[in-house]
Amino acid sequence: MPIIVNLDVMMARRKMSLNELSEKVDLTLSNLSILKTGKAKAIRFSTLEAICKVLDCQPGDILEFREE
């Protein structure tokens, strides 16, 4: 898949655990884990916005496009 999810990188930079992010964004651990591992097929803009607010980053810091 040419869209790479760098959520784990941003979480590491902010020294934030999956549990902490889950609580602050109000998402289940399982849904956040699916996104973090790159297995998600889609993401809502509202979810992306909440993650960016909590991690103090831009969507481009989390999502990356790479040619196959």
mmCIF file as Biopython writes it, N, C-alpha, C and O atoms, coordinates in Angstrom:
data_model
#
loop_
_atom_site.group_PDB
_atom_site.id
_atom_site.type_symbol
_atom_site.label_atom_id
_atom_site.label_alt_id
_atom_site.label_comp_id
_atom_site.label_asym_id
_atom_site.label_entity_id
_atom_site.label_seq_id
_atom_site.pdbx_PDB_ins_code
_atom_site.Cartn_x
_atom_site.Cartn_y
_atom_site.Cartn_z
_atom_site.occupancy
_atom_site.B_iso_or_equiv
_atom_site.auth_seq_id
_atom_site.auth_asym_id
_atom_site.pdbx_PDB_model_num
ATOM 1   N N  . MET A ? 1  ? 0.844   -1.177 0.000  1.0 0.0 1  A 1 
ATOM 2   C CA . MET A ? 1  ? 0.000   0.000  0.000  1.0 0.0 1  A 1 
ATOM 3   C C  . MET A ? 1  ? 0.893   1.246  0.000  1.0 0.0 1  A 1 
ATOM 4   O O  . MET A ? 1  ? 1.815   1.346  0.810  1.0 0.0 1  A 1 
ATOM 5   N N  . PRO A ? 2  ? 0.630   2.178  -0.888 1.0 0.0 2  A 1 
ATOM 6   C CA . PRO A ? 2  ? 1.511   3.346  -0.994 1.0 0.0 2  A 1 
ATOM 7   C C  . PRO A ? 2  ? 1.323   4.395  0.094  1.0 0.0 2  A 1 
ATOM 8   O O  . PRO A ? 2  ? 2.120   5.331  0.166  1.0 0.0 2  A 1 
ATOM 9   N N  . ILE A ? 3  ? 0.307   4.282  0.942  1.0 0.0 3  A 1 
ATOM 10  C CA . ILE A ? 3  ? 0.130   5.216  2.056  1.0 0.0 3  A 1 
ATOM 11  C C  . ILE A ? 3  ? 0.742   4.583  3.306  1.0 0.0 3  A 1 
ATOM 12  O O  . ILE A ? 3  ? 0.334   3.507  3.742  1.0 0.0 3  A 1 
ATOM 13  N N  . ILE A ? 4  ? 1.719   5.271  3.861  1.0 0.0 4  A 1 
ATOM 14  C CA . ILE A ? 4  ? 2.416   4.784  5.050  1.0 0.0 4  A 1 
ATOM 15  C C  . ILE A ? 4  ? 1.926   5.583  6.255  1.0 0.0 4  A 1 
ATOM 16  O O  . ILE A ? 4  ? 1.832   6.809  6.195  1.0 0.0 4  A 1 
ATOM 17  N N  . VAL A ? 5  ? 1.613   4.886  7.349  1.0 0.0 5  A 1 
ATOM 18  C CA . VAL A ? 5  ? 1.152   5.532  8.578  1.0 0.0 5  A 1 
ATOM 19  C C  . VAL A ? 5  ? 2.328   5.587  9.552  1.0 0.0 5  A 1 
ATOM 20  O O  . VAL A ? 5  ? 2.846   4.554  9.977  1.0 0.0 5  A 1 
ATOM 21  N N  . ASN A ? 6  ? 2.738   6.796  9.897  1.0 0.0 6  A 1 
ATOM 22  C CA . ASN A ? 6  ? 3.871   7.004  10.801 1.0 0.0 6  A 1 
ATOM 23  C C  . ASN A ? 6  ? 3.416   7.412  12.204 1.0 0.0 6  A 1 
ATOM 24  O O  . ASN A ? 6  ? 4.085   8.192  12.881 1.0 0.0 6  A 1 
ATOM 25  N N  . LEU A ? 7  ? 2.288   6.882  12.622 1.0 0.0 7  A 1 
ATOM 26  C CA . LEU A ? 7  ? 1.753   7.229  13.933 1.0 0.0 7  A 1 
ATOM 27  C C  . LEU A ? 7  ? 2.710   6.820  15.049 1.0 0.0 7  A 1 
ATOM 28  O O  . LEU A ? 7  ? 2.892   7.558  16.017 1.0 0.0 7  A 1 
ATOM 29  N N  . ASP A ? 8  ? 3.313   5.656  14.915 1.0 0.0 8  A 1 
ATOM 30  C CA . ASP A ? 8  ? 4.237   5.182  15.945 1.0 0.0 8  A 1 
ATOM 31  C C  . ASP A ? 8  ? 5.448   6.107  16.082 1.0 0.0 8  A 1 
ATOM 32  O O  . ASP A ? 8  ? 5.965   6.301  17.182 1.0 0.0 8  A 1 
ATOM 33  N N  . VAL A ? 9  ? 5.895   6.673  14.965 1.0 0.0 9  A 1 
ATOM 34  C CA . VAL A ? 9  ? 7.032   7.602  14.996 1.0 0.0 9  A 1 
ATOM 35  C C  . VAL A ? 9  ? 6.660   8.866  15.769 1.0 0.0 9  A 1 
ATOM 36  O O  . VAL A ? 9  ? 7.419   9.329  16.620 1.0 0.0 9  A 1 
ATOM 37  N N  . MET A ? 10 ? 5.477   9.422  15.462 1.0 0.0 10 A 1 
ATOM 38  C CA . MET A ? 10 ? 5.045   10.642 16.149 1.0 0.0 10 A 1 
ATOM 39  C C  . MET A ? 10 ? 4.794   10.382 17.633 1.0 0.0 10 A 1 
ATOM 40  O O  . MET A ? 10 ? 5.097   11.230 18.473 1.0 0.0 10 A 1 
ATOM 41  N N  . MET A ? 11 ? 4.247   9.222  17.955 1.0 0.0 11 A 1 
ATOM 42  C CA . MET A ? 11 ? 4.021   8.877  19.356 1.0 0.0 11 A 1 
ATOM 43  C C  . MET A ? 11 ? 5.355   8.776  20.102 1.0 0.0 11 A 1 
ATOM 44  O O  . MET A ? 11 ? 5.462   9.222  21.244 1.0 0.0 11 A 1 
ATOM 45  N N  . ALA A ? 12 ? 6.353   8.200  19.470 1.0 0.0 12 A 1 
ATOM 46  C CA . ALA A ? 12 ? 7.676   8.079  20.088 1.0 0.0 12 A 1 
ATOM 47  C C  . ALA A ? 12 ? 8.300   9.457  20.294 1.0 0.0 12 A 1 
ATOM 48  O O  . ALA A ? 12 ? 8.904   9.718  21.334 1.0 0.0 12 A 1 
ATOM 49  N N  . ARG A ? 13 ? 8.155   10.337 19.307 1.0 0.0 13 A 1 
ATOM 50  C CA . ARG A ? 13 ? 8.703   11.697 19.435 1.0 0.0 13 A 1 
ATOM 51  C C  . ARG A ? 13 ? 8.055   12.459 20.582 1.0 0.0 13 A 1 
ATOM 52  O O  . ARG A ? 13 ? 8.708   13.263 21.247 1.0 0.0 13 A 1 
ATOM 53  N N  . ARG A ? 14 ? 6.784   12.209 20.811 1.0 0.0 14 A 1 
ATOM 54  C CA . ARG A ? 14 ? 6.051   12.890 21.884 1.0 0.0 14 A 1 
ATOM 55  C C  . ARG A ? 14 ? 6.072   12.105 23.197 1.0 0.0 14 A 1 
ATOM 56  O O  . ARG A ? 14 ? 5.493   12.527 24.199 1.0 0.0 14 A 1 
ATOM 57  N N  . LYS A ? 15 ? 6.755   10.950 23.170 1.0 0.0 15 A 1 
ATOM 58  C CA . LYS A ? 15 ? 6.857   10.082 24.354 1.0 0.0 15 A 1 
ATOM 59  C C  . LYS A ? 15 ? 5.474   9.757  24.907 1.0 0.0 15 A 1 
ATOM 60  O O  . LYS A ? 15 ? 5.221   9.897  26.103 1.0 0.0 15 A 1 
ATOM 61  N N  . MET A ? 16 ? 4.585   9.321  24.018 1.0 0.0 16 A 1 
ATOM 62  C CA . MET A ? 16 ? 3.208   9.022  24.397 1.0 0.0 16 A 1 
ATOM 63  C C  . MET A ? 16 ? 2.903   7.550  24.091 1.0 0.0 16 A 1 
ATOM 64  O O  . MET A ? 16 ? 3.233   7.037  23.022 1.0 0.0 16 A 1 
ATOM 65  N N  . SER A ? 17 ? 2.273   6.898  25.047 1.0 0.0 17 A 1 
ATOM 66  C CA . SER A ? 17 ? 1.907   5.495  24.859 1.0 0.0 17 A 1 
ATOM 67  C C  . SER A ? 17 ? 0.595   5.386  24.085 1.0 0.0 17 A 1 
ATOM 68  O O  . SER A ? 17 ? -0.146  6.359  23.945 1.0 0.0 17 A 1 
ATOM 69  N N  . LEU A ? 18 ? 0.332   4.198  23.595 1.0 0.0 18 A 1 
ATOM 70  C CA . LEU A ? 18 ? -0.914  3.936  22.881 1.0 0.0 18 A 1 
ATOM 71  C C  . LEU A ? 18 ? -2.100  4.125  23.817 1.0 0.0 18 A 1 
ATOM 72  O O  . LEU A ? 18 ? -3.133  4.655  23.407 1.0 0.0 18 A 1 
ATOM 73  N N  . ASN A ? 19 ? -1.963  3.698  25.070 1.0 0.0 19 A 1 
ATOM 74  C CA . ASN A ? 19 ? -3.036  3.872  26.054 1.0 0.0 19 A 1 
ATOM 75  C C  . ASN A ? 19 ? -3.346  5.343  26.293 1.0 0.0 19 A 1 
ATOM 76  O O  . ASN A ? 19 ? -4.510  5.740  26.335 1.0 0.0 19 A 1 
ATOM 77  N N  . GLU A ? 20 ? -2.301  6.146  26.451 1.0 0.0 20 A 1 
ATOM 78  C CA . GLU A ? 20 ? -2.484  7.574  26.711 1.0 0.0 20 A 1 
ATOM 79  C C  . GLU A ? 20 ? -3.140  8.262  25.511 1.0 0.0 20 A 1 
ATOM 80  O O  . GLU A ? 20 ? -4.061  9.062  25.679 1.0 0.0 20 A 1 
ATOM 81  N N  . LEU A ? 21 ? -2.668  7.952  24.309 1.0 0.0 21 A 1 
ATOM 82  C CA . LEU A ? 21 ? -3.249  8.544  23.101 1.0 0.0 21 A 1 
ATOM 83  C C  . LEU A ? 21 ? -4.699  8.116  22.942 1.0 0.0 21 A 1 
ATOM 84  O O  . LEU A ? 21 ? -5.550  8.918  22.557 1.0 0.0 21 A 1 
ATOM 85  N N  . SER A ? 22 ? -4.978  6.861  23.234 1.0 0.0 22 A 1 
ATOM 86  C CA . SER A ? 22 ? -6.338  6.333  23.135 1.0 0.0 22 A 1 
ATOM 87  C C  . SER A ? 22 ? -7.295  7.110  24.037 1.0 0.0 22 A 1 
ATOM 88  O O  . SER A ? 22 ? -8.402  7.458  23.626 1.0 0.0 22 A 1 
ATOM 89  N N  . GLU A ? 23 ? -6.866  7.375  25.254 1.0 0.0 23 A 1 
ATOM 90  C CA . GLU A ? 23 ? -7.705  8.127  26.198 1.0 0.0 23 A 1 
ATOM 91  C C  . GLU A ? 23 ? -7.916  9.571  25.740 1.0 0.0 23 A 1 
ATOM 92  O O  . GLU A ? 23 ? -9.030  10.091 25.809 1.0 0.0 23 A 1 
ATOM 93  N N  . LYS A ? 24 ? -6.854  10.211 25.275 1.0 0.0 24 A 1 
ATOM 94  C CA . LYS A ? 24 ? -6.944  11.614 24.891 1.0 0.0 24 A 1 
ATOM 95  C C  . LYS A ? 24 ? -7.728  11.837 23.601 1.0 0.0 24 A 1 
ATOM 96  O O  . LYS A ? 24 ? -8.368  12.874 23.431 1.0 0.0 24 A 1 
ATOM 97  N N  . VAL A ? 25 ? -7.676  10.860 22.692 1.0 0.0 25 A 1 
ATOM 98  C CA . VAL A ? 25 ? -8.366  10.985 21.407 1.0 0.0 25 A 1 
ATOM 99  C C  . VAL A ? 25 ? -9.764  10.385 21.484 1.0 0.0 25 A 1 
ATOM 100 O O  . VAL A ? 25 ? -10.600 10.624 20.612 1.0 0.0 25 A 1 
ATOM 101 N N  . ASP A ? 26 ? -10.013 9.605  22.534 1.0 0.0 26 A 1 
ATOM 102 C CA . ASP A ? 26 ? -11.298 8.927  22.716 1.0 0.0 26 A 1 
ATOM 103 C C  . ASP A ? 26 ? -11.559 7.902  21.616 1.0 0.0 26 A 1 
ATOM 104 O O  . ASP A ? 26 ? -12.638 7.863  21.024 1.0 0.0 26 A 1 
ATOM 105 N N  . LEU A ? 27 ? -10.550 7.076  21.359 1.0 0.0 27 A 1 
ATOM 106 C CA . LEU A ? 27 ? -10.660 5.943  20.436 1.0 0.0 27 A 1 
ATOM 107 C C  . LEU A ? 27 ? -10.317 4.678  21.202 1.0 0.0 27 A 1 
ATOM 108 O O  . LEU A ? 27 ? -9.560  4.707  22.172 1.0 0.0 27 A 1 
ATOM 109 N N  . THR A ? 28 ? -10.886 3.567  20.753 1.0 0.0 28 A 1 
ATOM 110 C CA . THR A ? 28 ? -10.555 2.307  21.413 1.0 0.0 28 A 1 
ATOM 111 C C  . THR A ? 28 ? -9.110  1.936  21.088 1.0 0.0 28 A 1 
ATOM 112 O O  . THR A ? 28 ? -8.563  2.331  20.058 1.0 0.0 28 A 1 
ATOM 113 N N  . LEU A ? 29 ? -8.513  1.172  21.988 1.0 0.0 29 A 1 
ATOM 114 C CA . LEU A ? 29 ? -7.148  0.709  21.754 1.0 0.0 29 A 1 
ATOM 115 C C  . LEU A ? 29 ? -7.048  -0.104 20.472 1.0 0.0 29 A 1 
ATOM 116 O O  . LEU A ? 29 ? -6.075  0.015  19.728 1.0 0.0 29 A 1 
ATOM 117 N N  . SER A ? 30 ? -8.055  -0.928 20.218 1.0 0.0 30 A 1 
ATOM 118 C CA . SER A ? 30 ? -7.996  -1.776 19.024 1.0 0.0 30 A 1 
ATOM 119 C C  . SER A ? 30 ? -8.038  -0.950 17.739 1.0 0.0 30 A 1 
ATOM 120 O O  . SER A ? 30 ? -7.300  -1.242 16.798 1.0 0.0 30 A 1 
ATOM 121 N N  . ASN A ? 31 ? -8.892  0.078  17.686 1.0 0.0 31 A 1 
ATOM 122 C CA . ASN A ? 31 ? -8.957  0.918  16.488 1.0 0.0 31 A 1 
ATOM 123 C C  . ASN A ? 31 ? -7.671  1.713  16.296 1.0 0.0 31 A 1 
ATOM 124 O O  . ASN A ? 31 ? -7.192  1.867  15.173 1.0 0.0 31 A 1 
ATOM 125 N N  . LEU A ? 32 ? -7.121  2.210  17.378 1.0 0.0 32 A 1 
ATOM 126 C CA . LEU A ? 32 ? -5.870  2.958  17.294 1.0 0.0 32 A 1 
ATOM 127 C C  . LEU A ? 32 ? -4.718  2.037  16.894 1.0 0.0 32 A 1 
ATOM 128 O O  . LEU A ? 32 ? -3.833  2.441  16.139 1.0 0.0 32 A 1 
ATOM 129 N N  . SER A ? 33 ? -4.725  0.825  17.387 1.0 0.0 33 A 1 
ATOM 130 C CA . SER A ? 33 ? -3.698  -0.148 17.040 1.0 0.0 33 A 1 
ATOM 131 C C  . SER A ? 33 ? -3.761  -0.505 15.558 1.0 0.0 33 A 1 
ATOM 132 O O  . SER A ? 33 ? -2.725  -0.634 14.906 1.0 0.0 33 A 1 
ATOM 133 N N  . ILE A ? 34 ? -4.963  -0.664 15.028 1.0 0.0 34 A 1 
ATOM 134 C CA . ILE A ? 34 ? -5.135  -0.956 13.600 1.0 0.0 34 A 1 
ATOM 135 C C  . ILE A ? 34 ? -4.554  0.178  12.761 1.0 0.0 34 A 1 
ATOM 136 O O  . ILE A ? 34 ? -3.894  -0.064 11.751 1.0 0.0 34 A 1 
ATOM 137 N N  . LEU A ? 35 ? -4.800  1.398  13.178 1.0 0.0 35 A 1 
ATOM 138 C CA . LEU A ? 35 ? -4.254  2.555  12.473 1.0 0.0 35 A 1 
ATOM 139 C C  . LEU A ? 35 ? -2.733  2.594  12.601 1.0 0.0 35 A 1 
ATOM 140 O O  . LEU A ? 35 ? -2.030  2.825  11.616 1.0 0.0 35 A 1 
ATOM 141 N N  . LYS A ? 36 ? -2.235  2.374  13.790 1.0 0.0 36 A 1 
ATOM 142 C CA . LYS A ? 36 ? -0.791  2.433  14.056 1.0 0.0 36 A 1 
ATOM 143 C C  . LYS A ? 36 ? -0.013  1.408  13.254 1.0 0.0 36 A 1 
ATOM 144 O O  . LYS A ? 36 ? 1.092   1.689  12.791 1.0 0.0 36 A 1 
ATOM 145 N N  . THR A ? 37 ? -0.578  0.227  13.086 1.0 0.0 37 A 1 
ATOM 146 C CA . THR A ? 37 ? 0.125   -0.835 12.354 1.0 0.0 37 A 1 
ATOM 147 C C  . THR A ? 37 ? -0.051  -0.734 10.843 1.0 0.0 37 A 1 
ATOM 148 O O  . THR A ? 37 ? 0.504   -1.541 10.097 1.0 0.0 37 A 1 
ATOM 149 N N  . GLY A ? 38 ? -0.823  0.255  10.389 1.0 0.0 38 A 1 
ATOM 150 C CA . GLY A ? 38 ? -0.995  0.442  8.950  1.0 0.0 38 A 1 
ATOM 151 C C  . GLY A ? 38 ? -2.022  -0.480 8.326  1.0 0.0 38 A 1 
ATOM 152 O O  . GLY A ? 38 ? -2.084  -0.590 7.101  1.0 0.0 38 A 1 
ATOM 153 N N  . LYS A ? 39 ? -2.828  -1.142 9.135  1.0 0.0 39 A 1 
ATOM 154 C CA . LYS A ? 39 ? -3.828  -2.073 8.619  1.0 0.0 39 A 1 
ATOM 155 C C  . LYS A ? 39 ? -5.169  -1.408 8.343  1.0 0.0 39 A 1 
ATOM 156 O O  . LYS A ? 39 ? -6.079  -2.045 7.812  1.0 0.0 39 A 1 
ATOM 157 N N  . ALA A ? 40 ? -5.301  -0.126 8.699  1.0 0.0 40 A 1 
ATOM 158 C CA . ALA A ? 40 ? -6.564  0.592  8.479  1.0 0.0 40 A 1 
ATOM 159 C C  . ALA A ? 40 ? -6.751  0.861  6.995  1.0 0.0 40 A 1 
ATOM 160 O O  . ALA A ? 40 ? -5.791  1.141  6.278  1.0 0.0 40 A 1 
ATOM 161 N N  . LYS A ? 41 ? -7.979  0.776  6.549  1.0 0.0 41 A 1 
ATOM 162 C CA . LYS A ? 41 ? -8.313  1.050  5.150  1.0 0.0 41 A 1 
ATOM 163 C C  . LYS A ? 41 ? -8.745  2.497  4.963  1.0 0.0 41 A 1 
ATOM 164 O O  . LYS A ? 41 ? -8.742  3.007  3.843  1.0 0.0 41 A 1 
ATOM 165 N N  . ALA A ? 42 ? -9.116  3.161  6.055  1.0 0.0 42 A 1 
ATOM 166 C CA . ALA A ? 42 ? -9.584  4.546  5.985  1.0 0.0 42 A 1 
ATOM 167 C C  . ALA A ? 42 ? -9.424  5.189  7.351  1.0 0.0 42 A 1 
ATOM 168 O O  . ALA A ? 42 ? -9.259  4.511  8.365  1.0 0.0 42 A 1 
ATOM 169 N N  . ILE A ? 43 ? -9.478  6.523  7.352  1.0 0.0 43 A 1 
ATOM 170 C CA . ILE A ? 43 ? -9.457  7.274  8.605  1.0 0.0 43 A 1 
ATOM 171 C C  . ILE A ? 43 ? -10.372 8.484  8.426  1.0 0.0 43 A 1 
ATOM 172 O O  . ILE A ? 43 ? -10.339 9.158  7.397  1.0 0.0 43 A 1 
ATOM 173 N N  . ARG A ? 44 ? -11.168 8.741  9.422  1.0 0.0 44 A 1 
ATOM 174 C CA . ARG A ? 44 ? -12.047 9.914  9.383  1.0 0.0 44 A 1 
ATOM 175 C C  . ARG A ? 44 ? -11.217 11.161 9.623  1.0 0.0 44 A 1 
ATOM 176 O O  . ARG A ? 44 ? -10.242 11.138 10.375 1.0 0.0 44 A 1 
ATOM 177 N N  . PHE A ? 45 ? -11.613 12.252 8.976  1.0 0.0 45 A 1 
ATOM 178 C CA . PHE A ? 45 ? -10.920 13.513 9.193  1.0 0.0 45 A 1 
ATOM 179 C C  . PHE A ? 45 ? -11.025 13.942 10.647 1.0 0.0 45 A 1 
ATOM 180 O O  . PHE A ? 45 ? -10.084 14.525 11.187 1.0 0.0 45 A 1 
ATOM 181 N N  . SER A ? 46 ? -12.150 13.664 11.288 1.0 0.0 46 A 1 
ATOM 182 C CA . SER A ? 46 ? -12.311 14.045 12.695 1.0 0.0 46 A 1 
ATOM 183 C C  . SER A ? 46 ? -11.323 13.276 13.576 1.0 0.0 46 A 1 
ATOM 184 O O  . SER A ? 46 ? -10.805 13.824 14.550 1.0 0.0 46 A 1 
ATOM 185 N N  . THR A ? 47 ? -11.063 12.031 13.244 1.0 0.0 47 A 1 
ATOM 186 C CA . THR A ? 47 ? -10.088 11.231 13.989 1.0 0.0 47 A 1 
ATOM 187 C C  . THR A ? 47 ? -8.684  11.763 13.747 1.0 0.0 47 A 1 
ATOM 188 O O  . THR A ? 47 ? -7.901  11.912 14.686 1.0 0.0 47 A 1 
ATOM 189 N N  . LEU A ? 48 ? -8.367  12.048 12.489 1.0 0.0 48 A 1 
ATOM 190 C CA . LEU A ? 48 ? -7.057  12.588 12.138 1.0 0.0 48 A 1 
ATOM 191 C C  . LEU A ? 48 ? -6.834  13.933 12.822 1.0 0.0 48 A 1 
ATOM 192 O O  . LEU A ? 48 ? -5.740  14.217 13.311 1.0 0.0 48 A 1 
ATOM 193 N N  . GLU A ? 49 ? -7.876  14.755 12.852 1.0 0.0 49 A 1 
ATOM 194 C CA . GLU A ? 49 ? -7.792  16.061 13.514 1.0 0.0 49 A 1 
ATOM 195 C C  . GLU A ? 49 ? -7.509  15.893 15.007 1.0 0.0 49 A 1 
ATOM 196 O O  . GLU A ? 49 ? -6.656  16.589 15.558 1.0 0.0 49 A 1 
ATOM 197 N N  . ALA A ? 50 ? -8.214  14.981 15.656 1.0 0.0 50 A 1 
ATOM 198 C CA . ALA A ? 50 ? -8.028  14.752 17.091 1.0 0.0 50 A 1 
ATOM 199 C C  . ALA A ? 50 ? -6.608  14.253 17.386 1.0 0.0 50 A 1 
ATOM 200 O O  . ALA A ? 50 ? -5.982  14.693 18.350 1.0 0.0 50 A 1 
ATOM 201 N N  . ILE A ? 51 ? -6.114  13.353 16.570 1.0 0.0 51 A 1 
ATOM 202 C CA . ILE A ? 51 ? -4.755  12.828 16.754 1.0 0.0 51 A 1 
ATOM 203 C C  . ILE A ? 51 ? -3.729  13.943 16.577 1.0 0.0 51 A 1 
ATOM 204 O O  . ILE A ? 51 ? -2.779  14.052 17.352 1.0 0.0 51 A 1 
ATOM 205 N N  . CYS A ? 52 ? -3.928  14.766 15.555 1.0 0.0 52 A 1 
ATOM 206 C CA . CYS A ? 52 ? -2.995  15.875 15.305 1.0 0.0 52 A 1 
ATOM 207 C C  . CYS A ? 52 ? -3.010  16.892 16.441 1.0 0.0 52 A 1 
ATOM 208 O O  . CYS A ? 52 ? -1.965  17.440 16.795 1.0 0.0 52 A 1 
ATOM 209 N N  . LYS A ? 53 ? -4.178  17.147 17.013 1.0 0.0 53 A 1 
ATOM 210 C CA . LYS A ? 53 ? -4.262  18.080 18.144 1.0 0.0 53 A 1 
ATOM 211 C C  . LYS A ? 53 ? -3.496  17.533 19.342 1.0 0.0 53 A 1 
ATOM 212 O O  . LYS A ? 53 ? -2.724  18.253 19.976 1.0 0.0 53 A 1 
ATOM 213 N N  . VAL A ? 54 ? -3.710  16.272 19.645 1.0 0.0 54 A 1 
ATOM 214 C CA . VAL A ? 54 ? -3.073  15.663 20.821 1.0 0.0 54 A 1 
ATOM 215 C C  . VAL A ? 54 ? -1.560  15.555 20.630 1.0 0.0 54 A 1 
ATOM 216 O O  . VAL A ? 54 ? -0.800  15.813 21.564 1.0 0.0 54 A 1 
ATOM 217 N N  . LEU A ? 55 ? -1.121  15.179 19.438 1.0 0.0 55 A 1 
ATOM 218 C CA . LEU A ? 55 ? 0.314   14.999 19.176 1.0 0.0 55 A 1 
ATOM 219 C C  . LEU A ? 55 ? 0.994   16.288 18.719 1.0 0.0 55 A 1 
ATOM 220 O O  . LEU A ? 55 ? 2.207   16.315 18.509 1.0 0.0 55 A 1 
ATOM 221 N N  . ASP A ? 56 ? 0.202   17.362 18.565 1.0 0.0 56 A 1 
ATOM 222 C CA . ASP A ? 56 ? 0.726   18.652 18.113 1.0 0.0 56 A 1 
ATOM 223 C C  . ASP A ? 56 ? 1.545   18.487 16.826 1.0 0.0 56 A 1 
ATOM 224 O O  . ASP A ? 56 ? 2.731   18.814 16.772 1.0 0.0 56 A 1 
ATOM 225 N N  . CYS A ? 57 ? 0.871   17.967 15.796 1.0 0.0 57 A 1 
ATOM 226 C CA . CYS A ? 57 ? 1.541   17.725 14.523 1.0 0.0 57 A 1 
ATOM 227 C C  . CYS A ? 57 ? 0.581   18.009 13.369 1.0 0.0 57 A 1 
ATOM 228 O O  . CYS A ? 57 ? -0.575  18.372 13.582 1.0 0.0 57 A 1 
ATOM 229 N N  . GLN A ? 58 ? 1.072   17.840 12.165 1.0 0.0 58 A 1 
ATOM 230 C CA . GLN A ? 58 ? 0.287   18.014 10.950 1.0 0.0 58 A 1 
ATOM 231 C C  . GLN A ? 58 ? -0.069  16.633 10.394 1.0 0.0 58 A 1 
ATOM 232 O O  . GLN A ? 58 ? 0.625   15.660 10.687 1.0 0.0 58 A 1 
ATOM 233 N N  . PRO A ? 59 ? -1.153  16.528 9.587  1.0 0.0 59 A 1 
ATOM 234 C CA . PRO A ? 59 ? -1.508  15.241 8.989  1.0 0.0 59 A 1 
ATOM 235 C C  . PRO A ? 59 ? -0.356  14.615 8.199  1.0 0.0 59 A 1 
ATOM 236 O O  . PRO A ? 59 ? -0.201  13.394 8.174  1.0 0.0 59 A 1 
ATOM 237 N N  . GLY A ? 60 ? 0.443   15.458 7.560  1.0 0.0 60 A 1 
ATOM 238 C CA . GLY A ? 60 ? 1.589   14.960 6.794  1.0 0.0 60 A 1 
ATOM 239 C C  . GLY A ? 60 ? 2.680   14.344 7.655  1.0 0.0 60 A 1 
ATOM 240 O O  . GLY A ? 60 ? 3.531   13.610 7.151  1.0 0.0 60 A 1 
ATOM 241 N N  . ASP A ? 61 ? 2.662   14.639 8.951  1.0 0.0 61 A 1 
ATOM 242 C CA . ASP A ? 61 ? 3.612   14.005 9.868  1.0 0.0 61 A 1 
ATOM 243 C C  . ASP A ? 61 ? 3.205   12.563 10.158 1.0 0.0 61 A 1 
ATOM 244 O O  . ASP A ? 61 ? 4.035   11.737 10.537 1.0 0.0 61 A 1 
ATOM 245 N N  . ILE A ? 62 ? 1.928   12.275 9.977  1.0 0.0 62 A 1 
ATOM 246 C CA . ILE A ? 62 ? 1.395   10.945 10.285 1.0 0.0 62 A 1 
ATOM 247 C C  . ILE A ? 62 ? 1.235   10.099 9.026  1.0 0.0 62 A 1 
ATOM 248 O O  . ILE A ? 62 ? 1.529   8.904  9.030  1.0 0.0 62 A 1 
ATOM 249 N N  . LEU A ? 63 ? 0.766   10.727 7.953  1.0 0.0 63 A 1 
ATOM 250 C CA . LEU A ? 63 ? 0.512   10.004 6.703  1.0 0.0 63 A 1 
ATOM 251 C C  . LEU A ? 63 ? 1.548   10.379 5.656  1.0 0.0 63 A 1 
ATOM 252 O O  . LEU A ? 63 ? 1.900   11.548 5.502  1.0 0.0 63 A 1 
ATOM 253 N N  . GLU A ? 64 ? 2.032   9.365  4.935  1.0 0.0 64 A 1 
ATOM 254 C CA . GLU A ? 64 ? 3.062   9.568  3.922  1.0 0.0 64 A 1 
ATOM 255 C C  . GLU A ? 64 ? 2.713   8.752  2.690  1.0 0.0 64 A 1 
ATOM 256 O O  . GLU A ? 64 ? 2.223   7.629  2.808  1.0 0.0 64 A 1 
ATOM 257 N N  . PHE A ? 65 ? 2.961   9.308  1.506  1.0 0.0 65 A 1 
ATOM 258 C CA . PHE A ? 65 ? 2.716   8.596  0.257  1.0 0.0 65 A 1 
ATOM 259 C C  . PHE A ? 65 ? 4.054   8.154  -0.319 1.0 0.0 65 A 1 
ATOM 260 O O  . PHE A ? 65 ? 4.988   8.946  -0.441 1.0 0.0 65 A 1 
ATOM 261 N N  . ARG A ? 66 ? 4.126   6.870  -0.672 1.0 0.0 66 A 1 
ATOM 262 C CA . ARG A ? 66 ? 5.323   6.317  -1.320 1.0 0.0 66 A 1 
ATOM 263 C C  . ARG A ? 66 ? 4.895   5.536  -2.557 1.0 0.0 66 A 1 
ATOM 264 O O  . ARG A ? 66 ? 3.953   4.745  -2.517 1.0 0.0 66 A 1 
ATOM 265 N N  . GLU A ? 67 ? 5.596   5.770  -3.638 1.0 0.0 67 A 1 
ATOM 266 C CA . GLU A ? 67 ? 5.331   5.008  -4.870 1.0 0.0 67 A 1 
ATOM 267 C C  . GLU A ? 67 ? 5.670   3.541  -4.620 1.0 0.0 67 A 1 
ATOM 268 O O  . GLU A ? 67 ? 6.618   3.221  -3.904 1.0 0.0 67 A 1 
ATOM 269 N N  . GLU A ? 68 ? 4.879   2.659  -5.225 1.0 0.0 68 A 1 
ATOM 270 C CA . GLU A ? 68 ? 5.161   1.232  -5.071 1.0 0.0 68 A 1 
ATOM 271 C C  . GLU A ? 68 ? 6.216   0.792  -6.058 1.0 0.0 68 A 1 
ATOM 272 O O  . GLU A ? 68 ? 6.589   -0.381 -6.083 1.0 0.0 68 A 1 
#
